[in-house]
């Protein structure tokens, strides 16, 4: 898809720097016609904006906040993809999004949280941003992050 970089500017979205790995992996791998990103946390300037489980109640991360964090994860994943592609204009389509939500046992709104990632990808890529997806509730994520997102992108 051409003009992704222009679309980002039009939306007022500036991709962050690639988040350095917190373990033994690389942020993204280009293999043939696909880029696979590692799971990205909602890091902003080297720190998580919140930690803990997503749910309703005292001490839990509200679902609306977690949805914004999923958006941040997707932008971090695009930054990782750009680091191996040189330009996001090479992206033909978003193939798959996998989202993990650290969930309170009573929380069942994982799809709504991961919509934060899906919606921003749709805003950026239009029809090429429509993707297959999994939204999974888990007990805990690295660094006690409330959400994590990984992408598979088809590229030219």
C-alpha positions, 0 to 999 in steps of 0.5 A: 500500500503506497502513501502509508507514511503520508497517511500517518502524517495526515492522522497526526501519528508519529511512530515511536522509536523501536522499543528495545527487547526486554529478553532474547528476541528481535522486535521484527523479522522480515521473511519473504513477503511477511513481517512478523513482529514480536509481541509489543507492550504499550511502552511510552518513552521507555516505560509502561503507562500502567501495570496490572490486570484489566477489569472493573473495580479498585486497583484494576486497569479500566477497559477504556484505558487498556484499549488506548494501550492496545493502540499504543502496542500496535503503533510500537509494532508498526515501528518495529516493522518499519525498522526492518522494511525501511518504509511502511509504504511496503505494507500490502495489508495487515494479515493478522493481529494477536492481542493479549489482555492481562485479565481479572478473572471476571473480565470478558471484554478482551475483544473491545480492548484489542479493538484499540489496535484494530481500529488504528490499523484500519485508520492507517491502512484503510481496507488493507488494514482489515485483518484476522484477529485473536483477542486472548485473556491471560493471567499475566504479561511481561513486566505486568503489562495490561496488554500486548499486541503482535502483527503479521503484515504482508509486504512487497 
